[in-house]
Amino acid sequence: MTAPEAPARGLLFLAGRVFLPFAAGYFLSYLFRTVNAVLGPVLGEELAMDAAAVGLMTSAFFLAFAGIQIPLGMALDRFGPRRTHAVLLVIAAAGAVLFSQGDGTPVLTLARAIIGIGMAGGLLAAMKMFALWFPGQKLPLINGLVLAAGGAGAMAASAPVHAMIALIGWRHLFLVLAAVTLLVAVLIHVVVPERRTTGAPVTFADQFKGLGLILRSPAFQAAAPLVMTTQAAWLSTQALWFGPWLRDMAGLDAGNAAEALFIGGLAMIAGYAFLGWLAERLSRFGIPVSFVAVPVTLVFIAVQALLALGSELPAWVLTAAFSATGGAIIIFYADMTQRFPVAMAGRVNTTLALYAFSLGGVLQILFGLVLDLFPAAGGGYSPSGYLAAFGGWVLVQIACFIWYLARRHN
């Protein structure tokens, strides 16, 4: 049974038993993903970790996240998002406990990797579940709303995390997060109803054949480089390097930087919700979601250029602009999902995420290595370092944007 064939359900049913549990999971996924923007400098000082070490530790989340994407997509299509996501959240909780006990780069890196595996289904399990329950034309709006829940997670990872670290310390904070993650796992397992599709593949060999169809699709080949490079920039910057940028380029202390990131989280929620709503409204008139995603993605690249050049705009304006536009690339996920049967939705989304998160992890390490080449006299990193790291990647994204425009109609 595909989503359009599903029996009509009340709004409260869909919100309470389908949307909210998965939104809670994605809230946690984004909190864990971006917490190092505030925590990174604390760990650097407390455990004497340089930029490359912090980048490696933070990137472990993304590299492990990416490494599990292909089996995750198969599990989502074979076993369903409810069971798959609940099991993964238990793994994430174990990683959070291990992180709370870490005393150096190796243990913290391993813990981040375990958390990354556990949170790998945060968004993609939700997208799969929504593809099963909601008509295709509603997916941009529904996906936009769950992404707004991720924005709330980004907000929680800014000023609130800064306050909690000051109150109870980062180790106890991660024990609290582990307990909350376990609670959400139980909620998803108990509350969310099961739904399967009639077109789901029976064997893993069939699923691998489906992956081949996705990779050979001209639409996928046109969008993948743009999705990969822009989402990697979004992930690596928001999850780690925006914090140092606010310190070194905007001259903010830790508290003010956390407040600026909090404003960015508000803008992220508003941006996701508005872009999802706009894409859904335009789809009623036959206008593709790329009509929204393409221009907003171009604005996102322009904002990164401002960061690279050390714009003198207020820090909160830059964090808000970056956060409000950076999620536009996720709209391409809804576009790709609609181009394939609903039984393949998990593999479509996870294949895109494999590219994006792999590169996001590498980019975090690369940015750290580049910044270490340009130390500032009073500590931190110089404007030349940010120009080399951020500006160089802007050029890569521009090339991929041109590739997409040239190939999208082929």
Sine and cosine of phi, psi and omega as CSV:
sin_phi,cos_phi,sin_psi,cos_psi,sin_omega,cos_omega
0.00,0.00,0.82,-0.58,0.04,-1.00
-1.00,-0.01,0.19,-0.98,-0.09,-1.00
-0.86,0.51,-0.71,0.71,-0.01,-1.00
-0.90,0.44,-0.35,0.94,-0.01,-1.00
-1.00,0.00,-0.10,0.99,-0.06,-1.00
-0.91,0.42,0.57,-0.82,0.04,-1.00
-0.90,0.44,0.50,-0.87,-0.02,-1.00
-0.89,0.45,0.67,-0.74,0.03,-1.00
-0.79,-0.62,0.46,-0.89,0.01,-1.00
-0.95,0.33,0.39,-0.92,-0.02,-1.00
-0.87,0.49,-0.65,0.76,-0.01,-1.00
-0.91,0.42,-0.60,0.80,0.05,-1.00
-0.88,0.47,-0.78,0.63,-0.04,-1.00
-0.90,0.44,-0.63,0.78,-0.02,-1.00
-0.95,0.32,-0.72,0.69,-0.12,-0.99
-0.98,0.20,-0.61,0.79,-0.13,-0.99
-0.96,-0.27,-0.23,0.97,0.00,-1.00
-0.89,-0.45,-0.81,0.58,-0.13,-0.99
-0.97,0.26,-0.82,0.57,-0.16,-0.99
-0.87,0.49,-0.69,0.73,0.02,-1.00
-0.87,0.49,-0.66,0.75,0.00,-1.00
-0.96,0.27,-0.51,0.86,0.10,-1.00
-0.90,0.44,-0.62,0.79,0.05,-1.00
-0.89,0.45,-0.64,0.77,0.04,-1.00
-0.89,0.45,-0.64,0.77,-0.01,-1.00
-0.96,0.26,-0.52,0.86,0.14,-0.99
-0.82,0.57,-0.75,0.66,0.01,-1.00
-0.92,0.40,-0.64,0.77,0.00,-1.00
-0.85,0.52,-0.70,0.72,-0.02,-1.00
-0.95,0.30,-0.56,0.83,0.05,-1.00
-0.88,0.47,-0.76,0.65,0.03,-1.00
-0.89,0.45,-0.60,0.80,-0.06,-1.00
-0.92,0.40,-0.63,0.78,-0.16,-0.99
-0.96,-0.28,0.00,1.00,-0.11,-0.99
-0.89,0.45,-0.45,0.89,-0.06,-1.00
-0.95,0.31,-0.22,0.98,0.10,-1.00
-0.88,0.47,-0.53,0.85,0.08,-1.00
-0.99,-0.12,-0.66,0.75,-0.08,-1.00
-0.97,0.25,-0.50,0.87,-0.07,-1.00
-0.80,0.60,-0.79,0.61,0.04,-1.00
-0.87,0.49,-0.55,0.83,0.03,-1.00
-0.91,0.42,-0.72,0.69,0.02,-1.00
-0.92,0.40,-0.60,0.80,0.02,-1.00
-0.86,0.51,-0.67,0.74,0.00,-1.00
-0.97,0.24,-0.70,0.71,-0.09,-1.00
-0.95,0.32,-0.61,0.79,-0.08,-1.00
-0.93,-0.36,0.16,0.99,0.05,-1.00
0.84,0.55,0.76,0.65,0.02,-1.00
-0.98,-0.20,0.77,-0.63,0.05,-1.00
-0.99,0.14,-0.03,-1.00,-0.09,-1.00
-0.88,0.47,-0.64,0.77,0.00,-1.00
-0.90,0.43,-0.65,0.76,0.00,-1.00
-0.92,0.39,-0.68,0.73,0.04,-1.00
-0.90,0.43,-0.64,0.77,0.04,-1.00
-0.89,0.45,-0.67,0.74,0.04,-1.00
-0.89,0.46,-0.73,0.68,-0.01,-1.00
-0.88,0.48,-0.70,0.72,-0.01,-1.00
-0.93,0.38,-0.63,0.78,-0.05,-1.00
-0.92,0.39,-0.36,0.93,-0.01,-1.00
-0.84,0.54,-0.58,0.82,0.06,-1.00
-0.85,0.53,-0.75,0.66,-0.10,-1.00
-0.96,0.29,-0.64,0.77,-0.01,-1.00
-0.92,0.39,-0.67,0.74,0.07,-1.00
-0.92,0.39,-0.66,0.75,0.07,-1.00
-0.82,0.58,-0.73,0.68,-0.01,-1.00
-0.93,0.36,-0.63,0.77,-0.07,-1.00
-0.89,0.46,-0.41,0.91,-0.04,-1.00
-0.99,-0.13,0.03,1.00,-0.14,-0.99
-0.89,0.46,-0.71,0.71,-0.03,-1.00
-0.90,0.43,-0.78,0.63,0.08,-1.00
-0.89,0.45,-0.50,0.86,0.05,-1.00
-0.89,0.45,-0.72,0.69,0.01,-1.00
-0.86,0.51,-0.65,0.76,0.04,-1.00
-0.91,0.41,-0.67,0.74,0.00,-1.00
-0.90,0.43,-0.65,0.76,0.01,-1.00
-0.88,0.47,-0.66,0.75,-0.02,-1.00
-0.98,0.21,-0.47,0.88,-0.06,-1.00
-1.00,-0.02,-0.72,0.69,-0.09,-1.00
-0.97,-0.24,-0.22,0.97,0.01,-1.00
1.00,-0.07,0.47,-0.88,-0.06,-1.00
-0.94,0.35,-0.46,0.89,-0.04,-1.00
-0.90,0.44,-0.83,0.55,-0.04,-1.00
-0.93,0.38,-0.67,0.74,-0.04,-1.00
-0.88,0.48,-0.74,0.67,-0.07,-1.00
-0.93,0.36,-0.62,0.79,-0.01,-1.00
-0.89,0.46,-0.68,0.73,0.02,-1.00
-0.90,0.43,-0.68,0.73,-0.03,-1.00
-0.90,0.43,-0.59,0.81,0.01,-1.00
-0.90,0.43,-0.56,0.83,0.08,-1.00
-0.89,0.45,-0.65,0.76,0.06,-1.00
-0.89,0.46,-0.67,0.74,0.02,-1.00
-0.88,0.48,-0.65,0.76,0.02,-1.00
-0.88,0.47,-0.65,0.76,0.05,-1.00
-0.89,0.45,-0.64,0.77,0.04,-1.00
-0.90,0.43,-0.60,0.80,0.02,-1.00
-0.91,0.41,-0.62,0.79,0.06,-1.00
-0.89,0.45,-0.70,0.71,0.02,-1.00
-0.89,0.47,-0.65,0.76,0.01,-1.00
-0.87,0.49,-0.62,0.79,-0.03,-1.00
-0.90,0.43,-0.34,0.94,-0.02,-1.00
-0.98,-0.20,-0.01,1.00,-0.10,-1.00
-0.93,0.35,0.60,-0.80,0.02,-1.00
-0.78,-0.63,0.24,0.97,0.01,-1.00
-0.10,-1.00,0.08,-1.00,-0.08,-1.00
-0.84,0.55,-0.72,0.69,-0.06,-1.00
-0.85,0.53,-0.77,0.64,-0.05,-1.00
-0.93,0.37,-0.67,0.74,0.00,-1.00
-0.90,0.43,-0.61,0.79,0.03,-1.00
-0.91,0.41,-0.71,0.71,0.05,-1.00
-0.87,0.49,-0.69,0.73,-0.01,-1.00
-0.89,0.45,-0.68,0.74,0.04,-1.00
-0.88,0.48,-0.61,0.79,0.03,-1.00
-0.90,0.43,-0.68,0.74,0.02,-1.00
-0.90,0.43,-0.66,0.75,0.06,-1.00
-0.88,0.47,-0.66,0.76,0.02,-1.00
-0.87,0.49,-0.67,0.74,0.07,-1.00
-0.88,0.48,-0.72,0.69,-0.04,-1.00
-0.91,0.41,-0.50,0.86,-0.01,-1.00
-1.00,-0.09,0.10,1.00,-0.07,-1.00
-0.88,0.47,-0.43,0.90,-0.02,-1.00
-1.00,-0.09,0.08,1.00,-0.11,-0.99
-0.79,0.62,-0.81,0.59,-0.01,-1.00
-1.00,-0.01,-0.67,0.74,-0.17,-0.99
-0.95,0.30,-0.56,0.83,0.11,-0.99
-0.91,0.43,-0.63,0.78,0.04,-1.00
-0.90,0.44,-0.71,0.71,0.00,-1.00
-0.88,0.47,-0.64,0.77,0.04,-1.00
-0.90,0.44,-0.72,0.70,0.00,-1.00
-0.89,0.46,-0.67,0.74,-0.01,-1.00
-0.92,0.38,-0.57,0.83,0.06,-1.00
-0.90,0.43,-0.47,0.88,0.03,-1.00
-0.98,0.20,-0.51,0.86,-0.14,-0.99
-0.97,-0.23,-0.42,0.91,-0.13,-0.99
-0.90,-0.43,0.53,-0.85,0.10,-0.99
-0.87,0.49,0.47,-0.88,-0.08,-1.00
-0.84,0.55,-0.62,0.79,-0.04,-1.00
-0.93,0.36,-0.28,0.96,0.02,-1.00
-1.00,0.01,-0.21,0.98,-0.13,-0.99
-0.88,0.47,-0.65,0.76,0.04,-1.00
-0.85,0.53,-0.64,0.77,0.01,-1.00
-0.93,0.36,-0.75,0.67,-0.04,-1.00
-0.90,0.43,-0.69,0.72,0.04,-1.00
-0.89,0.45,-0.60,0.80,0.04,-1.00
-0.89,0.45,-0.60,0.80,0.01,-1.00
-0.94,0.35,-0.64,0.76,0.03,-1.00
-0.94,0.34,-0.53,0.85,0.09,-1.00
-0.92,0.40,-0.55,0.84,0.10,-1.00
-0.89,0.45,-0.56,0.83,0.10,-0.99
-0.89,0.46,-0.58,0.81,0.12,-0.99
-0.89,0.45,-0.60,0.80,0.07,-1.00
-0.88,0.48,-0.61,0.80,0.08,-1.00
-0.90,0.44,-0.58,0.81,0.08,-1.00
-0.90,0.43,-0.63,0.77,0.06,-1.00
-0.90,0.44,-0.63,0.78,0.07,-1.00
-0.89,0.46,-0.70,0.72,0.00,-1.00
-0.89,0.46,-0.48,0.88,-0.02,-1.00
-0.99,0.13,0.07,1.00,-0.04,-1.00
-0.96,-0.29,-0.95,-0.32,-0.05,-1.00
-0.86,0.51,-0.67,0.74,0.04,-1.00
-0.87,0.49,-0.67,0.75,0.05,-1.00
-0.90,0.43,-0.66,0.75,0.04,-1.00
-0.85,0.53,-0.67,0.74,0.01,-1.00
-0.93,0.36,-0.64,0.77,-0.01,-1.00
-0.93,0.38,-0.61,0.79,0.04,-1.00
-0.89,0.46,-0.67,0.74,0.03,-1.00
-0.91,0.41,-0.51,0.86,-0.07,-1.00
-0.99,0.10,-0.75,0.66,-0.11,-0.99
-0.84,-0.54,-0.12,0.99,-0.02,-1.00
1.00,0.02,0.43,-0.90,-0.09,-1.00
-0.94,0.33,-0.46,0.89,0.00,-1.00
-0.93,0.37,-0.73,0.68,0.04,-1.00
-0.92,0.38,-0.52,0.85,0.06,-1.00
-0.86,0.52,-0.69,0.73,-0.03,-1.00
-0.95,0.31,-0.46,0.89,0.12,-0.99
-0.92,0.39,-0.63,0.78,0.07,-1.00
-0.90,0.44,-0.70,0.72,0.02,-1.00
-0.89,0.46,-0.60,0.80,0.04,-1.00
-0.88,0.48,-0.69,0.72,0.00,-1.00
-0.90,0.43,-0.67,0.74,0.01,-1.00
-0.90,0.43,-0.63,0.77,0.01,-1.00
-0.89,0.46,-0.67,0.74,0.07,-1.00
-0.88,0.48,-0.64,0.77,0.01,-1.00
-0.89,0.46,-0.68,0.73,0.01,-1.00
-0.92,0.39,-0.60,0.80,0.05,-1.00
-0.86,0.52,-0.71,0.70,0.04,-1.00
-0.90,0.44,-0.65,0.76,0.00,-1.00
-0.87,0.49,-0.72,0.70,-0.01,-1.00
-0.91,0.42,-0.67,0.74,-0.03,-1.00
-0.92,0.40,-0.60,0.80,-0.11,-0.99
-1.00,0.01,-0.64,0.77,-0.19,-0.98
-1.00,-0.01,-0.64,0.76,-0.14,-0.99
-0.96,0.29,0.78,-0.63,0.04,-1.00
-0.97,0.25,0.48,-0.88,0.01,-1.00
-0.99,0.14,0.58,-0.82,0.13,-0.99
-0.51,-0.86,0.74,-0.67,0.01,-1.00
-0.86,-0.51,0.31,-0.95,0.01,-1.00
-0.94,-0.33,0.55,-0.84,-0.01,-1.00
-0.94,0.33,-0.40,0.92,-0.04,-1.00
-1.00,-0.05,0.21,0.98,-0.05,-1.00
-0.92,0.39,0.65,-0.76,-0.01,-1.00
-0.92,0.39,0.51,-0.86,-0.05,-1.00
-1.00,0.02,-0.64,0.76,-0.07,-1.00
-0.90,-0.43,0.33,-0.94,0.06,-1.00
-0.92,0.39,-0.49,0.87,0.06,-1.00
-0.88,0.47,-0.65,0.76,0.06,-1.00
-0.89,0.46,-0.62,0.78,-0.02,-1.00
-0.92,0.38,-0.62,0.78,0.06,-1.00
-0.90,0.44,-0.59,0.81,0.07,-1.00
-0.88,0.47,-0.63,0.78,0.05,-1.00
-0.89,0.46,-0.61,0.80,0.06,-1.00
-0.88,0.48,-0.62,0.78,0.03,-1.00
-0.89,0.47,-0.64,0.77,0.04,-1.00
-0.89,0.46,-0.64,0.77,0.00,-1.00
-0.90,0.43,-0.75,0.66,-0.08,-1.00
-0.92,0.40,-0.47,0.88,0.00,-1.00
-1.00,0.06,-0.13,0.99,-0.03,-1.00
-0.91,0.41,0.79,-0.62,0.05,-1.00
-0.85,0.53,-0.59,0.81,0.01,-1.00
-0.90,0.43,-0.66,0.75,0.03,-1.00
-0.92,0.40,-0.69,0.72,-0.02,-1.00
-0.90,0.43,-0.51,0.86,0.02,-1.00
-0.96,0.26,-0.66,0.75,-0.12,-0.99
-1.00,0.07,-0.49,0.87,-0.15,-0.99
-0.83,0.55,-0.73,0.68,-0.01,-1.00
-0.88,0.48,-0.63,0.78,0.02,-1.00
-0.93,0.37,-0.71,0.71,0.04,-1.00
-0.86,0.51,-0.72,0.70,-0.08,-1.00
-0.89,0.46,-0.75,0.67,-0.11,-0.99
-0.97,0.24,-0.64,0.77,-0.02,-1.00
-0.97,0.26,-0.65,0.76,0.02,-1.00
-0.93,0.36,-0.55,0.83,0.07,-1.00
-0.89,0.45,-0.66,0.75,0.05,-1.00
-0.89,0.45,-0.68,0.74,0.02,-1.00
-0.87,0.49,-0.74,0.67,-0.06,-1.00
-0.92,0.39,-0.76,0.65,-0.10,-0.99
-0.93,0.37,-0.61,0.80,-0.03,-1.00
-0.96,0.27,-0.77,0.64,-0.06,-1.00
-0.93,0.37,-0.60,0.80,-0.08,-1.00
-0.98,0.22,-0.34,0.94,-0.06,-1.00
-0.55,-0.84,-0.83,0.56,-0.28,-0.96
-0.99,0.13,-0.16,0.99,0.07,-1.00
-0.93,0.36,-0.57,0.82,0.03,-1.00
-0.86,0.51,-0.81,0.59,0.07,-1.00
-0.87,0.49,-0.59,0.81,0.02,-1.00
-0.88,0.48,-0.69,0.72,0.01,-1.00
-0.89,0.45,-0.55,0.83,0.03,-1.00
-0.96,0.29,-0.76,0.66,-0.15,-0.99
-1.00,0.10,-0.61,0.79,-0.10,-0.99
-0.99,-0.13,-0.57,0.82,0.00,-1.00
-0.99,-0.12,-0.19,0.98,0.06,-1.00
0.95,0.32,0.49,0.87,-0.03,-1.00
-1.00,-0.08,0.56,-0.83,0.14,-0.99
-0.98,0.17,0.03,-1.00,-0.12,-0.99
-0.87,0.49,-0.67,0.75,-0.01,-1.00
-0.91,0.42,-0.72,0.69,0.00,-1.00
-0.93,0.37,-0.56,0.83,0.06,-1.00
-0.90,0.43,-0.67,0.75,0.04,-1.00
-0.89,0.46,-0.61,0.79,0.04,-1.00
-0.91,0.41,-0.65,0.76,0.04,-1.00
-0.90,0.45,-0.64,0.77,0.05,-1.00
-0.92,0.38,-0.54,0.84,0.06,-1.00
-0.89,0.45,-0.69,0.73,0.07,-1.00
-0.88,0.48,-0.62,0.78,0.07,-1.00
-0.87,0.49,-0.61,0.79,0.06,-1.00
-0.90,0.44,-0.65,0.76,0.08,-1.00
-0.87,0.49,-0.69,0.72,0.01,-1.00
-0.91,0.41,-0.57,0.82,0.03,-1.00
-0.90,0.44,-0.70,0.71,0.04,-1.00
-0.87,0.50,-0.75,0.66,-0.02,-1.00
-0.89,0.46,-0.66,0.75,-0.02,-1.00
-0.91,0.42,-0.74,0.68,0.01,-1.00
-0.87,0.49,-0.74,0.67,-0.05,-1.00
-0.89,0.45,-0.70,0.71,-0.03,-1.00
-0.93,0.38,-0.70,0.71,-0.03,-1.00
-0.91,0.42,-0.63,0.78,0.06,-1.00
-0.90,0.44,-0.69,0.72,0.04,-1.00
-0.88,0.47,-0.70,0.71,-0.04,-1.00
-0.90,0.43,-0.69,0.73,0.00,-1.00
-0.89,0.46,-0.64,0.77,0.01,-1.00
-0.92,0.39,-0.66,0.75,0.00,-1.00
-0.90,0.43,-0.69,0.72,-0.02,-1.00
-0.92,0.39,-0.52,0.85,0.00,-1.00
-0.90,0.43,-0.39,0.92,0.05,-1.00
-0.90,0.43,-0.39,0.92,0.00,-1.00
-0.97,-0.25,0.28,0.96,0.04,-1.00
0.98,0.21,0.22,0.97,0.00,-1.00
-1.00,0.02,0.84,-0.55,-0.07,-1.00
-0.92,0.38,0.40,-0.92,-0.03,-1.00
-0.92,0.40,-0.36,0.93,0.04,-1.00
-0.90,0.44,-0.37,0.93,0.05,-1.00
-0.88,0.47,-0.49,0.87,0.07,-1.00
-1.00,0.01,-0.72,0.69,-0.14,-0.99
-0.91,0.42,-0.63,0.77,-0.12,-0.99
-0.91,0.42,-0.82,0.58,-0.02,-1.00
-0.91,0.41,-0.58,0.81,-0.01,-1.00
-0.94,0.35,-0.59,0.81,0.07,-1.00
-0.89,0.45,-0.61,0.79,0.05,-1.00
-0.90,0.44,-0.63,0.77,0.07,-1.00
-0.90,0.44,-0.64,0.77,0.03,-1.00
-0.86,0.51,-0.68,0.73,0.03,-1.00
-0.90,0.44,-0.63,0.77,0.02,-1.00
-0.90,0.43,-0.61,0.79,0.04,-1.00
-0.90,0.44,-0.64,0.77,0.06,-1.00
-0.88,0.48,-0.59,0.81,0.05,-1.00
-0.89,0.46,-0.62,0.78,0.06,-1.00
-0.89,0.45,-0.64,0.77,0.05,-1.00
-0.90,0.45,-0.68,0.73,-0.01,-1.00
-0.89,0.45,-0.59,0.81,-0.06,-1.00
-1.00,0.06,-0.04,1.00,0.02,-1.00
0.94,0.33,0.76,0.65,-0.02,-1.00
-0.82,0.58,0.58,-0.81,0.02,-1.00
-1.00,-0.02,0.16,0.99,0.11,-0.99
-0.88,0.47,0.46,-0.89,0.04,-1.00
-0.81,0.58,0.59,-0.81,-0.07,-1.00
-0.85,0.53,-0.63,0.78,-0.05,-1.00
-0.92,0.39,-0.50,0.86,0.05,-1.00
-0.91,0.41,-0.69,0.73,-0.02,-1.00
-0.93,0.36,-0.67,0.74,0.03,-1.00
-0.91,0.42,-0.63,0.78,0.02,-1.00
-0.92,0.40,-0.70,0.72,0.00,-1.00
-0.91,0.42,-0.68,0.73,0.02,-1.00
-0.88,0.48,-0.72,0.70,-0.08,-1.00
-0.96,0.29,-0.59,0.81,-0.03,-1.00
-0.95,0.32,-0.52,0.86,-0.06,-1.00
-0.98,-0.20,-0.35,0.94,-0.10,-0.99
-0.92,0.40,-0.44,0.90,-0.01,-1.00
-0.99,0.14,-0.05,1.00,-0.06,-1.00
-0.87,0.49,-0.49,0.87,-0.05,-1.00
-0.90,0.44,-0.43,0.90,0.01,-1.00
-0.91,0.42,-0.40,0.92,0.02,-1.00
-0.87,0.49,-0.48,0.88,0.05,-1.00
-0.88,0.47,-0.46,0.89,0.04,-1.00
-0.89,0.46,-0.70,0.71,0.03,-1.00
-0.89,0.45,-0.62,0.78,0.02,-1.00
-0.88,0.47,-0.71,0.70,0.00,-1.00
-0.92,0.39,-0.63,0.77,-0.01,-1.00
-0.86,0.51,-0.63,0.78,-0.04,-1.00
-0.95,0.30,-0.22,0.98,-0.02,-1.00
-1.00,0.00,-0.07,1.00,-0.03,-1.00
-0.75,-0.66,0.30,-0.95,0.06,-1.00
-0.87,0.50,0.50,-0.86,-0.05,-1.00
-0.88,0.48,-0.46,0.89,0.02,-1.00
-0.91,0.41,-0.29,0.96,0.00,-1.00
-0.98,-0.22,0.10,1.00,-0.12,-0.99
-0.86,0.51,-0.65,0.76,0.00,-1.00
-0.88,0.48,-0.70,0.72,-0.02,-1.00
-0.95,0.32,-0.56,0.83,0.05,-1.00
-0.87,0.49,-0.77,0.63,-0.05,-1.00
-0.92,0.38,-0.67,0.74,-0.04,-1.00
-0.95,0.31,-0.48,0.88,0.06,-1.00
-0.92,0.38,-0.68,0.74,0.10,-1.00
-0.88,0.47,-0.70,0.72,-0.03,-1.00
-0.91,0.42,-0.53,0.85,0.03,-1.00
-0.83,0.55,-0.75,0.66,0.02,-1.00
-0.90,0.45,-0.75,0.66,-0.14,-0.99
-0.92,0.40,-0.73,0.69,-0.06,-1.00
-0.96,0.26,-0.53,0.85,0.10,-0.99
-0.86,0.51,-0.76,0.65,-0.01,-1.00
-0.93,0.36,-0.56,0.83,0.04,-1.00
-0.87,0.49,-0.66,0.75,0.05,-1.00
-0.91,0.41,-0.70,0.72,0.03,-1.00
-0.89,0.46,-0.63,0.78,-0.05,-1.00
-0.92,0.39,-0.58,0.82,0.06,-1.00
-0.88,0.47,-0.68,0.73,0.04,-1.00
-0.92,0.40,-0.70,0.71,-0.03,-1.00
-0.88,0.48,-0.71,0.71,0.03,-1.00
-0.87,0.50,-0.66,0.75,0.02,-1.00
-0.89,0.46,-0.67,0.74,0.02,-1.00
-0.90,0.43,-0.65,0.76,0.01,-1.00
-0.92,0.40,-0.72,0.69,-0.03,-1.00
-0.89,0.46,-0.57,0.82,0.03,-1.00
-0.90,0.44,-0.35,0.94,0.04,-1.00
-0.98,0.21,-0.23,0.97,-0.08,-1.00
-0.79,-0.61,0.89,0.46,0.02,-1.00
-0.94,0.35,0.56,-0.83,0.07,-1.00
-1.00,0.02,0.47,-0.88,-0.07,-1.00
-0.86,0.50,-0.63,0.78,-0.05,-1.00
-1.00,-0.09,0.26,0.97,-0.07,-1.00
0.97,-0.25,0.35,-0.94,-0.06,-1.00
0.98,0.18,-0.48,-0.88,-0.12,-0.99
-0.73,-0.69,0.44,-0.90,-0.12,-0.99
-1.00,0.06,0.29,-0.96,0.06,-1.00
-0.84,0.54,-0.53,0.85,0.02,-1.00
-0.88,0.47,-0.58,0.81,0.02,-1.00
-0.91,0.42,-0.70,0.72,0.02,-1.00
-0.93,0.37,-0.56,0.83,0.06,-1.00
-0.90,0.43,-0.68,0.73,0.00,-1.00
-0.92,0.39,-0.70,0.71,-0.06,-1.00
-0.96,0.28,-0.84,0.54,-0.06,-1.00
-0.94,0.33,-0.71,0.71,-0.06,-1.00
-0.91,0.41,-0.65,0.76,0.03,-1.00
-0.88,0.48,-0.63,0.78,-0.01,-1.00
-0.96,0.28,-0.47,0.88,0.11,-0.99
-0.86,0.51,-0.66,0.75,0.00,-1.00
-0.89,0.45,-0.63,0.78,0.04,-1.00
-0.89,0.46,-0.68,0.73,-0.01,-1.00
-0.91,0.41,-0.61,0.79,0.03,-1.00
-0.88,0.47,-0.66,0.75,0.02,-1.00
-0.89,0.46,-0.66,0.75,0.01,-1.00
-0.94,0.34,-0.53,0.85,0.06,-1.00
-0.90,0.43,-0.68,0.73,0.04,-1.00
-0.89,0.45,-0.67,0.74,0.05,-1.00
-0.84,0.54,-0.70,0.71,-0.01,-1.00
-0.89,0.46,-0.71,0.70,-0.01,-1.00
-0.89,0.45,-0.55,0.84,-0.02,-1.00
-0.97,0.22,-0.48,0.88,-0.16,-0.99
-0.95,-0.32,-0.18,0.98,-0.20,-0.98
-0.92,0.39,-0.39,0.92,-0.01,-1.00
-0.99,-0.17,0.07,1.00,-0.02,-1.00
-0.97,0.24,0.00,0.00,0.00,0.00
